[in-house]
Amino acid sequence: ALVPKATPAREPAKRIGDQQKVAEAKVAGKSVTLAELQSIVVDQIRSIRSLHISYTKTEPKSFGGKSQDHVWVEQGFKLLKRDVPGETVRGYAESFDGKRTYQLGYDGEQPAGTNVQDEFRESIYLSVSSSMIGWLHTSGHRESIINAIRSPTAKLVVPKEGAPASQPGPTIEVTEYRRSGADQHALHVTLVLDREHGYLPSSITYHAVSNPSWKFAHDVDEFMKVRDAATGTDRWFPARGRYKQQTPEQGEQVFTTVFNKVTINDALPDDLFVLYADSPPAAPGQEQQALADFEQAYQLEPGQLVKRIKRPYLPGRILNYQKWWAGAFAQSNYKTSGTFLPAVYPERDGKLGQPSFHFVGGIERNTVPASDLINSLGAVLDLRWREVEDPDKLLEQKVEGDYVIRADAPLDKVFAAFGQVLKTECGVPVSLEFREVERPVVVISGEIKPPFVLKPETILEFSATAPSGKEVTESGTFDKFMQAVGKSIQPNRRVLSEIKNYPYRNETISWRGTVPVASDDKTQEEKASRALLDRLEKQTGLTFTLSSHKFPIISAKRSQ
């Protein structure tokens, strides 16, 4: 666990009870001052040291009208905001322990990948240190009610003469509210407090001072009584409400929210605030043994071609990465800053080779689809110019786990075995077939040397006619130039390099010309292509050959 287990800090019962009595006295008829209102609201919110909410949010029809269930959890100065994942929603968490900031991603209900930053991050601290203006938890705009209501620019609005007596309660306006001194986005905030429900905000409206045409609001339509586990008494909390946003382009859009379950200051499961590392570190002094245990666990059995390793991963997994990617680890602390995605490990002659390297930080993590594993397989097996045929999109399904392959086995057998693992262990109804197909190509050979030099001012002419000034001049690396050559002849071809001193750096050149139109006359097409390549040969001193080449194809078919 990266965060110590936490128990909620509880306010003394006397303080909460006294505040409730003060609020009741105000309701009885005595006028209230701004300072008294600030004290009541702040103490009510700060007395919530542990909060767990399950709620349903419904979009307006213009957004699709969908309803989704969510979970929001706060505990003291730690926060876990966790959305129950749906079709497009993935859970995440934030936590701050006073020194370090933690961010966590979820796959389904399981935590997966942690980003730990050993620094004070003001934005996270401010979002975690108190409840937000987004009282109904329906907006990503996270500003503190406490900070707003205590702003030096806050003032109590005196009701206008003749105003209806049925209005909910006092109104506080805050002008030029800034979350911090460095915040450039000042807000104008209006809070209407409900005197019948403990002076909690029943309406919060706000807009940026610099853009008053965009307006936002949170309205509570109904309050409910919730038992405070710290005192044993009931207290008010929103039960139903709306989040509204209004823009000149879209008009007003309203999101409705219903709170299904609320607990206040109740004991929360400790594992809610335990941030998970998918590759745990080895115990101090046990690194070599952990690495040996890892390599033994990942070794293929006699006759086995593909092996899948599921979570939890062994401590030696990170050590194995460090063994092969020492330079990368020297530049970044991969141990705690994110997670390695499913990797493919080659085994040759009984020895584990260099794994594929796919890493993302913290909450950016998402489960990698099988098609990415196909890419890793292709890289490990040195399958250049690989194609994947997947008409049913079977390889877009999400799978997990590391994979070990016997890299010195016949490719057709390796991919057939990999498809079988996806089918039996991952539930993907697919069979994989490996074959080679012949494609037309252009092969560039020779040596780059003066007078052909790789500089931006070097312009290669694709067209035989003199430039008219209307052609578009493109610039790029030699790789991009090769792609342009392939697109400039019919049919479009891949371009292979057999250049002795191929430029792998970022030197750039320029080129211009027109793309020929496809013709039914294949002989004429080949003549036009040959003429273009002849022009390039004269300008570069290289040899451009029209040929064909066999390329590997991985075909995914639905398996019954």
C-alpha positions as CSV (number, residue, x, y, z in Angstrom):
1,A,0.0,0.0,0.0
2,L,1.3,3.4,-0.9
3,V,-0.9,5.3,1.6
4,P,-1.2,4.3,5.2
5,K,-4.5,3.1,6.3
6,A,-6.6,6.0,7.6
7,T,-9.4,6.3,10.2
8,P,-11.7,9.3,10.1
9,A,-10.8,12.2,12.4
10,R,-14.1,13.1,14.2
11,E,-15.2,16.4,15.5
12,P,-16.3,16.6,19.1
13,A,-20.0,15.9,19.4
14,K,-20.5,19.0,21.6
15,R,-19.3,21.3,18.9
16,I,-21.6,19.9,16.2
17,G,-24.6,19.9,18.6
18,D,-23.9,23.5,19.6
19,Q,-23.8,24.6,16.0
20,Q,-27.1,23.0,15.3
21,K,-28.6,24.8,18.3
22,V,-27.2,28.1,17.1
23,A,-28.7,27.4,13.6
24,E,-32.1,26.6,15.2
25,A,-32.0,29.8,17.2
26,K,-31.4,31.8,14.0
27,V,-34.3,30.1,12.3
28,A,-36.5,31.1,15.2
29,G,-36.5,34.7,14.1
30,K,-33.3,36.4,15.2
31,S,-31.5,38.2,12.4
32,V,-28.1,36.8,11.4
33,T,-24.9,38.6,10.5
34,L,-22.5,37.6,7.8
35,A,-19.9,36.4,10.3
36,E,-22.5,34.2,12.0
37,L,-23.6,32.7,8.7
38,Q,-20.0,32.1,7.7
39,S,-19.3,30.3,11.0
40,I,-22.5,28.1,10.7
41,V,-21.8,27.0,7.1
42,V,-18.1,26.5,7.6
43,D,-18.5,24.5,10.8
44,Q,-21.3,22.4,9.2
45,I,-19.1,21.5,6.3
46,R,-15.9,20.9,8.3
47,S,-17.7,18.7,10.7
48,I,-18.1,16.2,7.8
49,R,-14.9,14.3,8.2
50,S,-16.0,11.2,6.4
51,L,-18.5,11.2,3.5
52,H,-19.7,8.3,1.2
53,I,-22.3,9.0,-1.5
54,S,-23.8,6.9,-4.1
55,Y,-25.7,9.0,-6.6
56,T,-27.3,8.8,-10.1
57,K,-26.7,11.6,-12.6
58,T,-28.9,12.0,-15.6
59,E,-27.9,14.0,-18.7
60,P,-30.2,16.4,-20.5
61,K,-31.7,15.1,-23.8
62,S,-29.3,17.2,-25.8
63,F,-26.5,15.2,-24.2
64,G,-28.2,11.8,-24.9
65,G,-30.4,11.6,-21.8
66,K,-28.3,8.8,-20.3
67,S,-28.2,8.0,-16.6
68,Q,-25.1,6.8,-14.8
69,D,-24.3,5.7,-11.3
70,H,-21.4,7.3,-9.4
71,V,-19.6,7.1,-6.1
72,W,-18.0,9.9,-4.2
73,V,-15.9,9.3,-1.1
74,E,-14.1,11.8,1.2
75,Q,-12.2,11.1,4.4
76,G,-10.6,13.9,6.3
77,F,-8.0,15.6,4.1
78,K,-7.9,12.5,1.9
79,L,-10.3,12.2,-1.1
80,L,-11.2,9.2,-3.2
81,K,-13.4,10.3,-6.1
82,R,-14.5,7.1,-7.8
83,D,-16.9,6.8,-10.7
84,V,-18.6,3.4,-11.1
85,P,-17.3,2.5,-14.6
86,G,-19.8,2.4,-17.4
87,E,-19.4,2.2,-21.1
88,T,-17.2,5.2,-21.4
89,V,-16.4,6.0,-17.8
90,R,-13.3,4.8,-16.0
91,G,-12.8,5.3,-12.3
92,Y,-10.0,7.4,-10.8
93,A,-8.9,8.6,-7.4
94,E,-6.9,11.4,-5.9
95,S,-5.3,11.5,-2.4
96,F,-3.0,13.9,-0.6
97,D,-1.3,13.1,2.7
98,G,0.3,16.5,3.4
99,K,3.5,15.7,1.6
100,R,2.8,13.6,-1.4
101,T,0.1,13.5,-4.0
102,Y,-1.3,10.2,-5.2
103,Q,-3.4,9.5,-8.3
104,L,-4.9,6.1,-9.1
105,G,-6.7,4.6,-12.0
106,Y,-9.3,1.8,-12.0
107,D,-10.1,-1.0,-14.5
108,G,-13.6,-2.1,-13.6
109,E,-13.7,-2.4,-9.9
110,Q,-10.0,-3.1,-9.6
111,P,-7.3,-0.5,-8.9
112,A,-4.7,-0.5,-11.6
113,G,-1.7,1.8,-11.7
114,T,-0.6,4.6,-9.3
115,N,1.1,7.9,-10.0
116,V,2.9,9.2,-6.9
117,Q,4.4,12.7,-6.9
118,D,6.8,13.6,-4.0
119,E,5.7,17.2,-4.0
120,F,3.1,19.6,-2.8
121,R,0.6,20.3,-5.5
122,E,-1.6,23.2,-4.7
123,S,-4.4,22.3,-7.1
124,I,-4.8,18.8,-5.5
125,Y,-4.6,20.2,-2.0
126,L,-7.2,22.8,-2.6
127,S,-9.6,20.2,-4.1
128,V,-9.1,17.8,-1.2
129,S,-9.0,20.2,1.7
130,S,-12.7,21.0,1.8
131,S,-16.0,20.4,0.1
132,M,-16.6,22.1,-3.2
133,I,-18.9,24.7,-4.8
134,G,-20.0,21.7,-6.9
135,W,-22.1,20.7,-3.9
136,L,-24.1,18.2,-5.9
137,H,-20.9,16.5,-7.2
138,T,-22.1,16.8,-10.7
139,S,-19.5,19.3,-12.2
140,G,-15.8,19.0,-12.7
141,H,-15.5,22.6,-11.5
142,R,-14.0,22.1,-8.0
143,E,-14.0,25.3,-5.9
144,S,-14.3,25.4,-2.1
145,I,-17.6,26.6,-0.5
146,I,-15.5,27.4,2.6
147,N,-13.0,29.5,0.7
148,A,-15.7,31.3,-1.2
149,I,-17.9,32.1,1.7
150,R,-15.0,33.4,3.7
151,S,-13.6,35.5,0.9
152,P,-12.9,39.2,1.9
153,T,-15.3,40.2,-0.9
154,A,-18.2,38.2,0.5
155,K,-21.2,40.3,1.5
156,L,-24.7,39.6,2.9
157,V,-27.4,40.8,0.5
158,V,-30.2,42.6,2.2
159,P,-33.6,41.5,0.7
160,K,-35.2,44.2,-1.4
161,E,-38.2,45.9,0.0
162,G,-41.3,43.9,-0.9
163,A,-39.4,40.7,-1.5
164,P,-41.5,37.5,-0.8
165,A,-41.2,36.1,2.7
166,S,-41.1,32.6,1.3
167,Q,-37.6,32.9,-0.1
168,P,-35.3,30.1,1.3
169,G,-32.9,32.2,3.3
170,P,-30.1,34.8,3.3
171,T,-28.1,35.4,0.2
172,I,-24.3,35.9,0.1
173,E,-22.6,37.4,-2.9
174,V,-18.9,37.0,-3.5
175,T,-17.2,39.2,-6.1
176,E,-13.8,38.6,-7.7
177,Y,-13.4,35.3,-5.9
178,R,-10.1,33.6,-6.6
179,R,-9.1,30.1,-5.5
180,S,-5.6,31.4,-4.8
181,G,-3.6,34.6,-5.1
182,A,-2.1,33.3,-8.4
183,D,-5.5,32.3,-9.9
184,Q,-6.2,34.4,-13.0
185,H,-9.8,33.3,-13.3
186,A,-11.9,35.3,-10.9
187,L,-15.5,34.2,-10.3
188,H,-18.6,35.9,-9.2
189,V,-20.5,33.6,-6.8
190,T,-23.9,33.8,-5.3
191,L,-24.9,31.4,-2.5
192,V,-28.5,31.2,-1.2
193,L,-28.7,29.5,2.2
194,D,-31.7,27.5,3.3
195,R,-32.7,28.6,6.8
196,E,-35.0,25.5,7.2
197,H,-32.1,23.1,6.6
198,G,-29.2,24.2,8.7
199,Y,-28.3,27.2,6.5
200,L,-26.8,24.8,3.9
201,P,-26.5,26.2,0.4
202,S,-29.7,25.5,-1.6
203,S,-28.5,27.4,-4.6
204,I,-25.0,28.2,-5.8
205,T,-24.5,30.2,-9.0
206,Y,-21.3,31.4,-10.5
207,H,-19.6,32.7,-13.7
208,A,-16.2,33.9,-14.6
209,V,-15.8,37.7,-14.4
210,S,-14.1,37.6,-17.7
211,N,-16.9,35.6,-19.4
212,P,-20.3,36.4,-17.8
213,S,-22.2,34.8,-20.8
214,W,-21.3,31.3,-19.5
215,K,-23.3,30.7,-16.3
216,F,-23.3,27.7,-14.0
217,A,-25.5,26.8,-11.1
218,H,-26.3,24.1,-8.5
219,D,-29.8,24.0,-7.1
220,V,-31.0,21.7,-4.3
221,D,-34.6,20.7,-4.8
222,E,-34.9,18.5,-1.8
223,F,-33.0,17.8,1.5
224,M,-32.9,14.7,3.5
225,K,-31.9,13.8,7.1
226,V,-28.8,11.6,7.4
227,R,-27.5,10.1,10.7
228,D,-24.1,11.6,11.7
229,A,-22.2,8.6,13.0
230,A,-19.9,10.9,15.1
231,T,-22.8,12.3,17.1
232,G,-25.6,9.9,16.6
233,T,-27.9,12.8,15.6
234,D,-29.6,13.6,12.3
235,R,-28.3,16.3,10.0
236,W,-29.4,17.8,6.7
237,F,-27.9,16.8,3.3
238,P,-29.0,17.2,-0.3
239,A,-31.3,14.5,-1.6
240,R,-32.1,15.7,-5.1
241,G,-30.9,18.6,-7.2
242,R,-29.8,20.0,-10.6
243,Y,-26.6,21.2,-12.1
244,K,-27.2,23.8,-14.8
245,Q,-24.9,25.3,-17.4
246,Q,-25.9,28.1,-19.8
247,T,-24.0,29.2,-22.9
248,P,-24.9,31.5,-25.8
249,E,-24.4,28.7,-28.3
250,Q,-26.2,25.8,-26.5
251,G,-28.6,27.7,-24.2
252,E,-29.4,26.1,-20.8
253,Q,-28.6,22.4,-20.2
254,V,-29.7,20.8,-17.0
255,F,-28.2,17.6,-15.3
256,T,-30.4,16.1,-12.6
257,T,-28.9,14.3,-9.6
258,V,-30.5,11.9,-7.1
259,F,-28.6,10.8,-4.0
260,N,-29.3,7.2,-3.4
261,K,-27.2,6.5,-0.3
262,V,-25.3,8.9,2.0
263,T,-23.2,8.1,5.1
264,I,-21.6,10.9,7.2
265,N,-18.7,10.3,9.5
266,D,-19.2,6.6,9.3
267,A,-16.3,4.1,9.3
268,L,-15.1,3.6,5.8
269,P,-13.3,0.5,4.5
270,D,-9.6,1.0,4.8
271,D,-8.8,-0.3,1.3
272,L,-10.7,2.7,-0.2
273,F,-7.6,4.7,0.5
274,V,-5.0,2.1,-0.2
275,L,-3.4,3.0,-3.5
276,Y,-2.4,-0.1,-5.5
277,A,0.9,-0.8,-7.2
278,D,0.5,-3.5,-9.9
279,S,4.2,-4.4,-9.7
280,P,5.3,-4.4,-6.0
281,P,8.9,-3.7,-5.1
282,A,11.2,-6.4,-3.8
283,A,12.1,-6.5,-0.1
284,P,15.5,-4.8,0.6
285,G,18.3,-7.2,0.2
286,Q,16.1,-9.7,-1.7
287,E,16.5,-8.2,-5.2
288,Q,18.5,-11.0,-6.8
289,Q,16.3,-13.7,-5.4
290,A,13.1,-11.8,-6.5
291,L,14.6,-11.5,-10.0
292,A,15.4,-15.3,-10.1
293,D,11.9,-16.2,-8.9
294,F,10.4,-13.9,-11.6
295,E,12.4,-15.5,-14.4
296,Q,11.6,-19.0,-13.2
297,A,7.9,-18.2,-13.1
298,Y,8.0,-16.7,-16.6
299,Q,9.9,-19.7,-18.2
300,L,8.0,-21.8,-20.7
301,E,7.3,-25.4,-20.2
302,P,8.8,-28.0,-22.7
303,G,6.6,-27.8,-25.8
304,Q,4.8,-24.7,-24.7
305,L,4.8,-21.9,-27.2
306,V,2.8,-19.1,-25.5
307,K,2.2,-18.5,-21.8
308,R,0.0,-15.9,-20.1
309,I,0.9,-14.5,-16.6
310,K,-2.0,-12.9,-14.7
311,R,-1.9,-10.5,-11.8
312,P,-0.7,-10.1,-9.1
313,Y,2.7,-9.6,-10.7
314,L,5.9,-10.7,-8.9
315,P,8.3,-8.1,-7.4
316,G,10.9,-9.2,-9.9
317,R,8.9,-7.7,-12.8
318,I,10.2,-4.2,-12.2
319,L,13.8,-5.6,-11.6
320,N,13.6,-7.4,-15.0
321,Y,12.6,-4.1,-16.6
322,Q,15.5,-2.4,-14.9
323,K,17.8,-5.1,-16.2
324,W,16.9,-4.5,-19.8
325,W,16.0,-0.8,-19.8
326,A,18.5,0.7,-17.3
327,G,18.9,3.9,-19.3
328,A,15.2,4.6,-19.2
329,F,15.0,3.9,-15.5
330,A,17.9,6.3,-14.9
331,Q,15.8,9.1,-16.4
332,S,12.4,8.4,-14.6
333,N,11.2,6.7,-11.5
334,Y,9.1,4.0,-13.1
335,K,8.7,2.2,-9.8
336,T,6.0,4.5,-8.5
337,S,5.0,6.9,-11.2
338,G,2.6,4.7,-13.2
339,T,2.3,1.2,-14.6
340,F,3.7,-1.1,-17.3
341,L,1.0,-2.3,-19.7
342,P,0.8,-6.0,-20.7
343,A,4.3,-6.9,-22.0
344,V,5.5,-9.7,-24.3
345,Y,8.7,-11.5,-23.4
346,P,10.6,-13.6,-25.9
347,E,12.2,-16.8,-24.8
348,R,15.1,-18.2,-26.9
349,D,17.1,-21.3,-26.0
350,G,15.3,-21.4,-22.6
351,K,16.4,-17.8,-21.7
352,L,14.0,-14.8,-21.2
353,G,14.8,-11.9,-23.5
354,Q,14.1,-8.2,-23.6
355,P,10.4,-7.5,-23.0
356,S,8.3,-4.9,-24.9
357,F,8.1,-1.5,-23.2
358,H,4.7,0.1,-22.9
359,F,4.4,2.5,-19.9
360,V,1.8,5.1,-18.9
361,G,1.6,7.3,-15.8
362,G,-1.0,7.0,-13.1
363,I,-4.6,7.6,-14.1
364,E,-3.9,7.7,-17.8
365,R,-3.7,3.9,-17.7
366,N,-6.3,1.9,-19.6
367,T,-6.3,-1.8,-20.3
368,V,-4.5,-2.6,-23.5
369,P,-6.5,-4.2,-26.3
370,A,-5.2,-7.5,-27.8
371,S,-4.3,-5.6,-31.0
372,D,-1.6,-3.8,-29.1
373,L,-0.3,-7.2,-27.9
374,I,-0.2,-8.2,-31.5
375,N,2.0,-5.2,-32.1
376,S,4.3,-6.2,-29.2
377,L,4.5,-9.7,-30.6
378,G,5.4,-8.3,-34.0
379,A,8.2,-6.2,-32.5
380,V,9.6,-9.1,-30.4
381,L,9.5,-11.4,-33.5
382,D,10.9,-8.7,-35.8
383,L,8.0,-8.7,-38.1
384,R,8.5,-5.5,-40.1
385,W,5.7,-4.1,-42.3
386,R,3.2,-6.2,-40.4
387,E,-0.5,-6.1,-41.3
388,V,-3.4,-7.2,-39.2
389,E,-6.7,-8.3,-40.8
390,D,-9.5,-8.1,-38.2
391,P,-12.9,-7.5,-40.0
392,D,-14.9,-8.4,-36.8
393,K,-12.7,-6.2,-34.6
394,L,-12.1,-9.2,-32.3
395,L,-8.7,-7.8,-31.3
396,E,-10.2,-4.6,-29.9
397,Q,-11.5,-6.4,-26.9
398,K,-9.6,-5.7,-23.7
399,V,-7.3,-8.3,-22.2
400,E,-4.7,-8.2,-19.4
401,G,-1.6,-10.1,-18.3
402,D,2.0,-10.5,-19.5
403,Y,2.8,-13.0,-22.3
404,V,5.9,-15.2,-22.9
405,I,6.5,-16.6,-26.4
406,R,8.9,-19.1,-27.8
407,A,10.6,-16.7,-30.3
408,D,12.6,-19.4,-32.1
409,A,9.5,-21.4,-33.0
410,P,7.8,-21.3,-36.5
411,L,5.7,-18.1,-36.7
412,D,2.6,-19.8,-37.9
413,K,2.6,-22.1,-34.8
414,V,3.3,-19.2,-32.5
415,F,0.4,-17.1,-33.7
416,A,-2.0,-20.1,-33.7
417,A,-1.0,-20.8,-30.0
418,F,-1.4,-17.1,-29.1
419,G,-4.9,-17.1,-30.6
420,Q,-5.7,-20.2,-28.5
421,V,-4.6,-18.5,-25.3
422,L,-6.8,-15.4,-26.2
423,K,-9.7,-17.8,-26.7
424,T,-9.4,-20.1,-23.7
425,E,-8.0,-17.7,-21.1
426,C,-9.3,-14.3,-22.1
427,G,-12.7,-15.2,-23.6
428,V,-11.9,-13.7,-27.0
429,P,-13.5,-16.0,-29.7
430,V,-10.6,-15.6,-32.2
431,S,-8.3,-17.8,-34.1
432,L,-5.1,-16.3,-35.5
433,E,-3.4,-17.2,-38.8
434,F,0.0,-16.1,-40.0
435,R,0.7,-16.0,-43.7
436,E,2.8,-14.0,-46.2
437,V,1.4,-11.9,-49.2
438,E,3.3,-10.3,-52.0
439,R,2.9,-6.5,-52.4
440,P,4.3,-4.0,-55.0
441,V,7.1,-1.9,-53.6
442,V,9.8,0.7,-54.5
443,V,13.3,-0.3,-53.3
444,I,15.8,2.6,-52.8
445,S,19.4,1.6,-52.8
446,G,22.8,3.3,-53.1
447,E,24.6,5.8,-50.9
448,I,23.7,9.4,-50.0
449,K,26.5,11.7,-51.0
450,P,27.1,15.2,-52.5
451,P,25.8,16.9,-54.5
452,F,22.7,15.4,-52.9
453,V,22.7,16.7,-49.4
454,L,20.0,16.5,-46.7
455,K,19.2,20.2,-46.0
456,P,15.9,22.1,-45.9
457,E,16.9,24.1,-49.0
458,T,17.3,20.9,-51.0
459,I,14.2,20.6,-53.1
460,L,13.4,17.5,-55.2
461,E,11.1,17.9,-58.2
462,F,8.6,15.1,-58.7
463,S,7.2,16.7,-61.9
464,A,9.0,16.8,-65.3
465,T,7.6,20.3,-66.1
466,A,9.1,23.5,-64.8
467,P,7.6,24.7,-61.5
468,S,4.6,27.0,-62.1
469,G,4.6,28.4,-58.5
470,K,1.3,26.7,-57.7
471,E,2.8,23.5,-56.4
472,V,2.9,22.9,-52.7
473,T,6.4,22.4,-51.3
474,E,6.6,19.9,-48.5
475,S,9.4,19.4,-46.0
476,G,10.3,16.5,-43.7
477,T,12.7,13.8,-42.8
478,F,13.9,11.1,-45.3
479,D,11.3,8.8,-43.9
480,K,8.5,11.2,-44.8
481,F,10.1,11.7,-48.2
482,M,9.9,7.9,-48.8
483,Q,6.2,7.9,-47.9
484,A,5.6,10.7,-50.4
485,V,7.4,8.7,-53.1
486,G,5.1,5.7,-52.5
487,K,2.0,7.9,-52.7
488,S,3.2,9.6,-55.9
489,I,3.1,6.5,-58.1
490,Q,0.3,4.2,-59.1
491,P,-0.7,2.0,-57.5
492,N,0.5,3.4,-54.1
493,R,3.5,1.4,-53.0
494,R,5.5,0.8,-49.8
495,V,9.1,2.1,-50.1
496,L,11.9,-0.1,-48.8
497,S,15.4,1.2,-48.1
498,E,18.6,-0.6,-48.9
499,I,20.6,2.7,-48.6
500,K,24.1,2.0,-47.1
501,N,24.1,5.2,-45.0
502,Y,20.4,5.6,-44.3
503,P,19.8,8.8,-42.4
504,Y,18.2,7.8,-39.0
505,R,18.5,11.4,-37.7
506,N,16.1,14.3,-38.3
507,E,17.8,16.0,-41.2
508,T,15.1,17.4,-43.5
509,I,14.7,18.0,-47.2
510,S,11.9,19.4,-49.4
511,W,10.0,18.1,-52.4
512,R,7.1,19.3,-54.7
513,G,5.1,18.0,-57.5
514,T,1.6,16.6,-58.4
515,V,0.2,13.2,-57.6
516,P,-0.7,11.3,-60.7
517,V,-4.3,10.2,-61.3
518,A,-5.0,6.4,-61.4
519,S,-5.6,5.0,-64.9
520,D,-7.1,1.9,-66.3
521,D,-4.0,1.6,-68.6
522,K,-1.6,-0.2,-66.3
523,T,1.2,0.0,-68.9
524,Q,0.8,3.8,-69.0
525,E,0.8,3.9,-65.2
526,E,4.1,2.0,-65.0
527,K,5.7,4.2,-67.6
528,A,4.7,7.3,-65.6
529,S,6.0,5.8,-62.4
530,R,9.3,4.9,-64.1
531,A,9.7,8.4,-65.5
532,L,9.1,10.0,-62.0
533,L,11.7,7.6,-60.4
534,D,14.2,8.3,-63.2
535,R,13.9,12.1,-62.3
536,L,14.5,11.3,-58.7
537,E,17.5,9.1,-59.5
538,K,19.2,12.1,-61.5
539,Q,18.6,14.4,-58.6
540,T,19.7,12.1,-55.7
541,G,22.2,9.7,-57.3
542,L,20.2,6.9,-55.7
543,T,18.6,3.9,-57.4
544,F,14.8,3.5,-57.4
545,T,13.6,0.1,-58.4
546,L,10.0,-1.1,-58.9
547,S,9.7,-4.5,-57.4
548,S,7.5,-6.7,-55.2
549,H,8.1,-8.0,-51.7
550,K,6.5,-10.5,-49.3
551,F,5.0,-9.1,-46.2
552,P,3.6,-10.9,-43.1
553,I,-0.1,-10.9,-42.5
554,I,-1.8,-11.7,-39.2
555,S,-5.4,-12.7,-39.8
556,A,-8.0,-12.7,-37.0
557,K,-11.1,-14.8,-37.6
558,R,-14.1,-15.5,-35.4
559,S,-13.8,-18.9,-33.8
560,Q,-16.8,-21.0,-32.7
